[in-house]
């Protein structure tokens, strides 16, 4: 059953929205939702607030990375759009796959740690929110 005290696992669990059907956009939606639930998690205080803040930082980090992927993809497509080769235009796609797998891994670890009553120390997240 559920924990007696709020843990902030919800903030990380909502990161699984990245499994929506639209690549890149789904990861960005998940990141936005992770940030959007932070105020509610902060009101719960303690563990929920800290995990909520860290999940929000990850949401902002993954969105920044997805913006870089989109900008790179667009720029490379404008420059090399007529190329029939995967590289260099396909390079951002490889980064997207790496970032998406990392995002799902962070969400799994975040939920597991939060459900165990611990703060997930994600060193990959940029500390946008102190």
C-alpha positions, 0 to 999 in steps of 0.5 A: 500500500501507500506510504503514510507520509508524502514522498514526492514519488508522484513528481518522478512518476509523472516523468513516465508521460515521456511514453506518449506517442510523440517523440521529443514532444512527449519528453518535454511534456513530461518535463513540464508536468514534473515542474508543474507539480513541484508547488503541490509537493513543496506544500507537503513539506519534508521528503515530498518537497525535496524530491519534488524540487529535485524532480522539477530540476530534472524536468527543467534539465531534460527540457533544456536538452530537448530544446537543444536537440530540436535546435540542432536538428533544425539547424542541421536539416537546414544546412544538410537537408538534401543529404541522403546520409544519416549523419550529420542530420541524424546526430541529434536523433542519437542524442534524443535516444540517449536523453530519453533513456536517461530520462526514463532511468532517472524517473525509475530511480527517483520513484524507487528512492522516494517510495523507499523514503529517501531523497534521490540525489540526481547529479545529472540535473542542473540545480535550477531551483534551490 
